[in-house]
Amino acid sequence: MANVSVAAEWQLLFNRYYRKPEIYQMRWKHVDLSRNKVACAPFGGPIAVIRDDSKIVQLYAESALRKLRIFNSAGILISETVWKNPGGRLVGMSWSDDQTLICIVQDGTVYRYNIHSEPIEPNFSMGKECFEQNVVECVFWGNGVVCLTEGGQLSCIPDFKTMKPCKLADVPGMTEDEMLRPYCLAVREPQYTMSGNVEVLVAVGDGVFVVDEDEAQSIRFDGQSVADSEMQNADYGNMIGPVQKMVVSPNGKFLALFTHDGRIIVVGMETKDIAIDYSCESALPPQQMAWCGMDSVLLYWDDELMMVGPLGDPIRYFYDEPVILIPECDGVRILSNTSMEFLQRVPDSTVSIFKIGSTSPAALLFDALDHFDRRSAKADENLRLIRSSLPEAVEACIDAAGHEFDVSRQRALLRAASYGQAFCSNFQRDRIQETSRTLRVLNAVRDPGIGIPLSIKQYKLLTAAVLIGRLINDHYHLLAFRISEYLGMNKEVVIMHWACAKITASPSIPDAHLLEILLDKLHLCRGISYAAVATHADNCGRRKLAAMLIEHEPRSSKQVPLLLSIGEEDTALTKATESGDTDLVYLVVFHIWQKRPPLEFFSMIQGRHMARDLFITYARCHKHEFLKDFFLSTGKLHDVAFLLWKESWELGKNPMASKGSPLQGPRIKLIEKAHSLFAETKEHTFESKAAEEHAKLLRIQHELEVSTKQAIFVDSSISDTIRTCIVLGNHRAAVKVKTEFKVSEKRWYWLKVFALATIRDWEALEKFSKEKRPPIGYRPFVEACIDADEKAEALKYIPKLSDPRERAEAYARIGMAKEAADAASQAKDGELLGRLKMTFSQNASTTSIFDTLRMSFQGMS
């Protein structure tokens, strides 16, 4: 009998059963759909209602102010607001995929609201054409809209996320004749088109056009198409006459049309084959037309709802109140003033169990459970009949349970499946648990207080994550949390949203008390971002609460930037240095550097060694002036002096700092300033003296370059400066440098000897050697002459060498063997004789001299 009562609710369309259970009795009061514009979101979403300003209606006890009201699917008010938007009459209203309410008014302005009736800024425009010509019709799809203007222009927003309108191609004949004005519009969504762009179907005249951004193309339903450039010569004999209503199937493959002569025609979008051609009793166009899944088309007139399928007589339903058709992926929700119904094709598994007279394995299994409950032996008999088909029967019961809205029927079907599973050895054991889990979630959200009447197919298409997102946006945080926990999903999203919503909704709760409330829940989820909640608190103007929250954030990379944004620079610097992350420390240092006065900045980083050292490292390369101020403020005069000295060297690298350039003046001043700073510290006496000498040398070198007009002195050493002066013949300048820098006599002689040899002034060299006995001896004179390959000049000084060994080696270097041997014999050095012999080894007569002398030394010893 239970099977009979279930199947009695069905109606047959050819060979397919349909059912129309009531989901809710609407909880709202005094809502008349005929007096309002209504927008219903798919997937059991909310219902937006606003009084239709295009109709003259009688006001009862209600205010003259128009209100936008948002209800759940059970008619429970979620939110409301006074409609204040200018721009003319409200033309179109629909929900986007993310449940944002899109409202388009006559001048093309797009207003947006969230589910709590809060406006979302900014507003957008459909474009110049819509503003100038007025919008007369809108067609929405999941995340876009197409608008038609009074002038026949089509404008489109392909994606509400970007809100960028574009103009579509012009349709021939739309403005030429009043009789050829379009009767209707439909949209083929981008995911179903070859181009990936939206296609607008426009019924104009006797034809239907497919319009995109580039062209308008006429469709011929014999499988051919005619481009707009060929329209004037087209044969319309094979084309369907004026179309008054049309709608595209959910998968974009079929187009349902209601023609001027009262026919409902369904054609393939690609093949143009006609799948349905049914003549209705009236040529009056339906007020609404919608697909019921992929199997049939619904047409609604004032009091009649007719369902047409490929074959067989249509099904008719009669209503004594207005209804709204809400297409879903697996059926149509029917909203009236008093109820919400769901019209769908009965699933095959349900038909196999509950069809009158069914003897399918699933029906026998369901019946077996009934006999088992009544302790009848017939239960065992049924099981033996279907033993080979028992897994399929169990699966059918599970599937049928998933499609049921009635909880008692769900329970009965799952009990039947569980009963049959006990006798199956090869059935997947988790199927019942999985379906039970899904149904618990669905039953929870179907509750009228929540009002989301999802079917199992809609739920799987929507996904649990999106459902949880919608629940938290509706502020059903506890249910969202429990579902997340039950399904083993991440609870962080729910808790985060709850915390932010709690802060927004609790302006009067003291910060300390609100912090306790938040932490009690935030601690439930490990790794949650306290920084994100603190950011929201700061955005809500609760900076103190934000500072308290951020203390609980364990990740410095999240903590420090937020501390900076709320003005807690000192704490941010402490946290950054404690983390040891140099990037974070630099972030804080640069932030404080820009925000605070220099002295305050210096005092903040002085006691924090890591921050101070990183600042100094950076400033040495890029900000010398600022670094000098820092060193001066901390009393480090020697560091300032080193910086000044470094700057002088950097200035010297300037290509213009040559040939007596005036840039040498600033360089000298920098070094002199460094000298004075070094002089103020007892520990840097050497640096002070060196800076003083450097400045003095630079000044002399600069003067020399000016006088000689040769850029060869600056930045050379004292020795090189003296040598260069002598080479240039400026002996007075060389003497001045010697005197100024107290160059020793020995160094003076060395420099002058080799400088004179360099310019081969042998006469001056000889004269210099005779001025007095050279303090360096005559050996440098000899070496200078030999290096210049002037043996004759060397002979002037070799005899003056006091050490016979030096004389012997000098003679050997200029090739005088006998004189070298004589000098070596005076030295009585056998080893020296041996070395000299090797020097003249190629000359046999000469080597004999050294052998003779060596033998005589050995005999004497």
Secondary structure, 3 states (H helix, E strand, C coil): CHHHHHHCCCEEECCEEEECCEEEECCCCCCCHHHEEEEECCCCCCEEEEECCCCCCCCCCCCCCCEEEEECCCCCEEEEEECCCCCCCEEEEEECCCCCEEEEECCCEEEEECCCCCECCCCEECCHHHHHHCEEEEEEECCEEEEEECCCCEEEECCCCCCCCEECCCCCCCCCCHHHCCCEEEEECHHHCCCCCCEEEEEECCEEEEECCCCEEEECCCCCEEEHHHHHHCCHHHCCCCEEEEEECCCCCEEEEEECCCEEEEEECCCCCEEEEEECCCCCCCCEEEEECCCEEEEECCCEEEEECCCCCCEEEECCCCEEEEEECCEEEEEECCEEEEEEECCHHHHHHHCCCCCCHHHHHHHHHHHHHCCCCHHHHHHHHCHHHHHHHHHHHHHHHHCCCCHHHHHHHHHHHHHHHCCCCCCCCHHHHHHHHHHHHHHHHHCCCCCCCCCHHHHHHHCHHHHHHHHHHCCCHHHHHHHHHHHCCCCHHHHHHHHHHHHHHCCCCCHHHHHHHHHHHHCCCCCCCHHHHHHHHHHCCCHHHHHHHHCCCCCHHHHHHHHHHCCCHHHHHHHHHHHCCHHHHHHHHHHHHHHCCHHHHHHHHHCCHHHHHHHHHHHHHHCHHHHHHHHHHCCCHHHHHHHHHHHHHHHHCCCCCCCCCCCHHHHHHHHHHHHHHHHCCHHHHHHHHHHHHHHHHHHHHHHHHHHHCCCCCCCCCHHHHHHHHHHCCCHHHHHHHHHHCCCCHHHHHHHHHHHHHHCCCHHHHHHHHHCCCCCCCCHHHHHHHHHCCCHHHHHCCHHHCCCHHHHHHHHHHCCCHHHHHHHHHHHCCHHHHHHHHHHCCCCHHHHHHHHHHHHHHHHHC
